[in-house]
Amino acid sequence: MKKKTVKRQVRLAIASNAGGSGKTTMAVHLAYAVASRGYKVALMELDLSGSLRIFAGLTKAVPEQSTAILFQKKFDGAYPLVPLWSERVKALFAIQGGEALERSTNEIYFAARRYYILGDCLEKYPLDADLIVFDTPAALEPMGLAALAASTHVLVPIKPEYKDTGGFAGLLEWYYNKIDELKLKPEPEILGFVPTRVDLGKATHRNILGIDEKGSKRQEIDPTETLPGQIEGLGIHCFPYVRESNYFLSASGAGLPVHLYRPGCEASKSFDPIVTKLVREMVKE
């Protein structure tokens, strides 16, 4: 696929107020899929869990080689980027988070610029990337807030479980309140919500999404009562759902995206609509 000319850098915060929604899975696969189209991509982990190390087959990073360094006064613009799957993509790099971020997470509250530190860092020391992806923790503050203040767009993975969908309104309330509180200009745009880890064998998932066991829309369910319908009703885009797949689990264990673990499998195509929209945002005037 021919690469289009990038007009602006997109900084995408993968945000969710629920654990287990597949944020790291989303971040890793979007980063790889966009990089495979010839664009420069940087993936930044802002999560103490350090899941990226497993997903990308990396060794544990020391604080100086992690995103923790970006929150320190001594940071001089030398981003500790490490290449990912360089034999397959030319320009995909990552900075791990993990335990090294614990001190930064505690100290950020005492810093004068607090939640603006990450954004300040990227403004003072521009990163040569067409797309920067922030993988955030389920606890939205403080690192989720730092990502929001540094981002141009927000993507929300949401699992179709009642506890997760119940937090849907809470996440939007947090988003709008924080944008106003932090006076972010320009305001980061919600790229969309995407139902994730969808198991068509579970009635709960089917009912919440308004689909049958084959994934087709159920005519007897009012679309406005489904999760996608409620999201779209607020004027927010809802991407097609991403199905749960054992390939994701196996691929992460091998330190690979599914695109490399099982080339051509249906699971690897799940991210295409999001990738297309991201590229559209990168190339538009």
N, C-alpha and C positions, 0 to 999 in steps of 0.2 A: 504494500500500500504506500502511495507517494505521500511523503511528509509535507504538510502545509506550513506556510510561514507563520511563525508565532508572533503575535502582536502584543501580548502581555503575559506576565507570569501569573499563573493561578496557584494560590495557596489554599489547599483543601484541608479543613479540619474534619476528621471522622469523629463524630461526637454521638454519645448516647448516655442516658442516665441509668442504664440497666446493664448489668454484667452478662456475659454470655451471648451478646447479640452478634458477635462475629466481627468486631471492629478491626482486629489485626488481620483476620482473613481478608476482609475487604481492602484494607490498606495495602497489604502485600500484593494482592492480585491486581488491583487498579494500577499500582506503581509498575508492576511488570508489564501489564497489557499496554499501558501508554508508552513505556520505554521501548517495547517491541515494535511500535509504529515509528520509531526513529527519533523520539523526543527525549530531552534531558530531564531526568526525574530524580528528585531527592526525597527519601523517606526518613522522617524524624520520629523516633519513638519517645513519647512523653509519659510513658506508663511505667510504674515501678515493677510491674509483673515481669517485664523483660521477655515477653513472648516472642518478640522479633528474633531473638537469638535462636530459638527453636525453628521458627518458620523459615529462617534464611540460612540455617546451618552455620551460625557464627560462633566464635568463642566468646566467653564473657568479657565485656568491656570494662576497663578500669575507668574511674571518674574522668580522667583527662581525655579519654577516647570515647566519651559518651555525651549525650545532650546536656549533662550536668555542666559541662564547661561553658555552654552558651549562657548560663545564668550567673557566671562569675565575672567580677569586675576586670579580672586579668585577661578575659577573652580578647584576642587580637585579630579575629577574623579567619583564623586557620581552622576551618571546619574539619572535624575528624571523620571525614567521609570514608567509607569502605565500599568497594565495588561489590555488586551482587550479580551473580550468574553472568559474569563478564564474557564467558565463551559464547553466550547467546544474545546478549544485548550490550550495546556499546556504552550507554550512558545512564545507568541506574546505580545510584549510590544510597547508602543508608548511614544513619547515626543511631546507635542503640541507646536505650534508656536503662531500665532495670534498677537494681539496688543502688547504683551510683547516683540516682536521682533523689534519693531519700533526703539528703542534706539540702538540696536545692528546694525541694518541696516544702521543707520547714522554714528555710531562710527567706523564701520569696515574700512572706508576709511582712518582713522587716525592711525590705528594699524600698527605696523611695519610688521607683517606677513599677514596682510589683508586677502586675499583669501585662505591662507593656514591654517588659524586658526582651522577650523573644522577638516581638515586632521591631523594637529598636535595633536589635542585633541584625536583623535582616535588612533594615534600612541603612545602617551604618556600614555593614559589610555584605553587599548584595551577593547572593548565591547564584552561580551560573546554572540555573535550572529553569525549564519551561513550566514544570509542575513540582510543587513541594507538597507532600502529603504528611499531615500531622496525625499520628496514631495516639489517641488520648485515652486516659483511664475512665472507668465508669463513674468515679467520683469526679464531678465536673470541675471542682475547684481544689487546688489552684491551677493545675496544669491545663485543664480543659479551658479555663478562662484565658490563660496565656495564649493558647492556640487560637481561641476565638478572636482575641485582639490582634493577632498576627495574620489572620486568614482573610482571603477574599471570598471564599465560599465554604459552606458547611454541608456535609452529607450525613444523614442520620440512618444507620442501620437499626431496624426494629424487629424483634422476634414476635411473631403473632401468638403471644401468650397473654392471658388477661393481666398479669402483673406488669408486663412490658407496655401493653397498649394503654393501661391505666396511667402510666407515667408520660404518655404522649403529650397531654396538655401541659404537664409540668415542665417538660423540656422546652416547649415553645414559650411558656411564660418566662423561664430562665433566659432563653435566648433574647427575647424582646427587652426584658428588664435590664440585662447586662449591656446590651447595645446602647440603651439609653443612659445607663449609669456610667459607662466608660466613654460615652460620647464618641463612638467610633465613626470616623469619616475617612473613606467611604464605608458604609455599613457592609459587613460580610453578607453575602446573599445565600439563602438556603438553596442549594442545588437540587435537593429533594430528599425524600425518605425512600428507603428500600427495605421491604420485608425480607428478612434473612432466616436461614436455617429452617426453611419451610419443609415440613414433613407432610406430604399429601395423605399419608396413612393415619394422621391424627385429625379427628373430627373438629377439635378446637381450632386448629390451623385453618382447616377448610371453611369453617363457619365464620371466622374472623375475616378471612379474605373473600368469602363469598364464592368459593370455587368447589368443584367436585373432585373425586379421586383422580381424575385425569388432568386436573388443572384448568378445566373449562369453567366459565362463569355459570353460576346457578341462577336461573331465571326467577325462581321463587323468592330470592332474597333481594330486598330493596338495596340497590347499590349505595345509597346514602347511609345505610346501616353497616356497611363494611369498612374496614380500616382504610383501604385505598380511597373509598368514596369520601370518608370523613377528611382525609388529608387533602384530596383534590378540592373538596368543598371549601377549604380555607385558602384556595388559590396557590397551594404548594404542590409541586410535581411529585408523583409517586411512581418510582421505577418498577418495572416487572420484578416479581419476587425471585429470590435466589434459593434454590432448593438445597436442603441438607444432603450431603453426599459423603460417603465414606472416603471418596477420593481426596476431599479436603483434609481429613484426618491423616490419611496415609501420606499425602504429599507433604504436610507440615512435619511429619515424623522424619521424612527424608530430606527436609530442609529445602523444599522446592515448591514453586507455584504449580497448580494442577496443569498449567499450560505445558510445563516441562515434564511433569510426572506422568501424565496421560494425554499426550498431544491429541487435539481434536475431539476430546470427550465433551459431552454436553455441558458438564459443570464449568468448563473453561469459557464457554460462551455466555455464561450468566451475566458477566460484567460488561458485555459489549455495549448495551444501551447507555451505561454510565460513562464508559470510555468515550463514546461518540459525543456525548454532551460536554465532557471535559475538554476534548479537542476543539469543539465548537467555541467554547468560552476562551480558549487560548488563542485562537486565530481571528476572532472577531475584532473589528476596529474599536 
